[in-house]
Amino acid sequence: MNLAYERDLTAMKYAILKGVYHARIVLTLAEDLGIQPHQLRRHLISTLDMITLESLAPRYDMALRSDEPDSVKKALGYDRYTRFIPIIPVPVMDQAVLLAKEQIGDGFYEPDGIAEAKKYIAAEVFA
């Protein structure tokens, strides 16, 4: 007997991500992280379980309403990627926040610091 939790659910997970709103969310998140959509899809499939993938749309919507007081964390999507859509480990995100704050403190414009931090996240998680 082949139990459901012993099967490879990759095809079912991919089918969820092909939905209209899910596909739009994947494109938006991939663009935000500076990676290719197929890289994000692969990471979502390998990292998240079926229930979390199915609830990706409401999780994303709640992340948009999140009220983060720290401007750097908000720009990096700290809550979005660690709490609502948990695809980036907290230590990696914490390091990215430190990196962004260091660069902003060195006289960089904030977008430059955020961009460098997002490159760091992409290299650490999606490479």
Residue pairs with C-beta under 8 A, 6 or more apart in sequence:
9 50
10 45
12 50
13 44
13 45
13 48
13 50
13 53
14 41
14 45
16 22
16 50
16 53
16 54
16 56
17 23
17 26
17 41
17 44
17 45
17 53
17 56
21 57
22 53
22 56
22 57
25 56
25 57
25 60
26 37
26 40
26 41
26 44
27 37
29 40
29 60
29 85
30 36
30 37
30 39
30 40
32 77
32 118
33 40
33 118
33 121
33 122
33 126
34 115
34 118
34 119
34 122
35 122
35 126
39 126
40 126
43 87
43 125
43 126
44 53
44 56
44 87
45 53
47 86
47 87
48 56
48 85
48 86
48 87
52 59
52 85
52 86
56 85
59 84
59 85
60 80
60 84
60 85
62 84
63 77
63 79
63 80
63 83
63 84
63 85
66 74
66 79
66 80
66 84
68 74
68 78
68 79
70 78
70 97
71 110
72 97
72 100
72 101
72 104
72 110
72 113
72 114
72 117
73 79
73 97
75 100
75 110
75 114
76 93
76 96
76 97
76 100
76 114
76 117
76 118
76 121
78 93
78 97
81 87
81 88
81 93
81 121
82 88
82 89
82 90
82 93
87 125
88 121
88 125
89 125
92 120
92 121
92 124
92 125
93 121
95 120
95 124
96 117
96 118
96 120
96 121
97 117
99 113
99 116
99 117
99 120
100 113
100 114
100 116
100 117
101 113
102 113
103 112
103 113
103 116
103 117
104 110
104 113
108 116
